[in-house]
Amino acid sequence: MQLLGDAIAPAESEDIAVASAFAALRTRLGWNADSEARSEVISHFGPVALAMFRDSSGDQSANTHAALADFEHWYSETRGSPFWTLFDQQMPDTPVVDF
């Protein structure tokens, strides 16, 4: 979450904040290409990013914890595992080719 907070911090608008959060999440998960499943996860994560931005802007009505809990519940129900297990995936080594 710190990574996402750092990505959102310099944003000047909600749209930029959400886009920055999406980019940071994709990068952290190694999602270089889109798929239907990945796009669905990203779109459902949008309210979390938006709440984080609003919280950081001092919006008293924003509730990052509730947005994150809703997202985690949706992910667990649809995928059958906690969202955070995605971060435990081993990234395959990329071979270095020397020409």
N, C-alpha and C positions, 0 to 999 in steps of 0.2 A: 504494500500500500504506500510505503514511503516513495517508491519509484514513481507511482502515479501522482502522488502529491507534488513531487518535484517537477513532473512534466506539466502539471496544471498551474503551478504557482505563477509563472510569468504571463499566463494568458490574459488577454485584455477583454475577452468576451466569452460567453458560454459556449458558442460554437467552436472557437479555437481551443478552449479548455477540453471539451469532449473529444475533439479530433486529436489533440495531443495525448490524452489518456489512451485513446484507441491505439495510436502509434506506439506508445510505450508498452502497452500490454502485448501487442502483436510482436514487437521486438523481443520482449522478455520471454515469450512463449516460443519464439522461433517460427512464427507463422508468417512465412515469406509470401505465401500464396493464399488466396481466399478459397473457401469451400462453403457449401451451404451451411454446414454445421458451425464452422468458425464464424461466419457472418451472423448466424443466429445468436451465438454467445456474445459477440461484440455488441450487437444491437440491444440485447438484454442488459448489458453492462452499462449502457448509456446513462440510465438514471443514477447509477452510483457515481460516475464521473461528474455529472451535473450537480449532484448533491455535494460532492467534495468541493467543487468550485464555489458553489453558493455558500457553503460553510466557511471557506477561506475568505470570502468576501464579506463576512459578517452577517449574512442572512440568517435571522433567528428561526425562520420557518424550515430551513434546510435540515435534513436529518440523514447524515451519511450512514450512521449505524443501521437505521431502518432500511434504507435503500440497499445496503450491502446484505443485510439479513434476507430481504426479499429476493435478491439475486441469487444468493447461496441456496435458498430454498428451491427456487425455480431450477437451478442447475442440478441440484441433487435429485429432484423429482424427475427431470427429463433425461439425465445422463446416468443416474444410478450410482453416482460417486460424488464426493465433495469436489468443488471447483479447485481447491488448493492442491489437489493431487496432480494437476497439470504442471505445477511448478517443480514437482519431484521427478519429472521425466528426464532421463539421461539424454543429453544432446549428443547425437552421433559425431564422431570425429570427422572432420573434413580433411581429406588427404591433401598434402601440400605437393604441388607439382612444380618441379624445377626444370626450366627449359634450358 
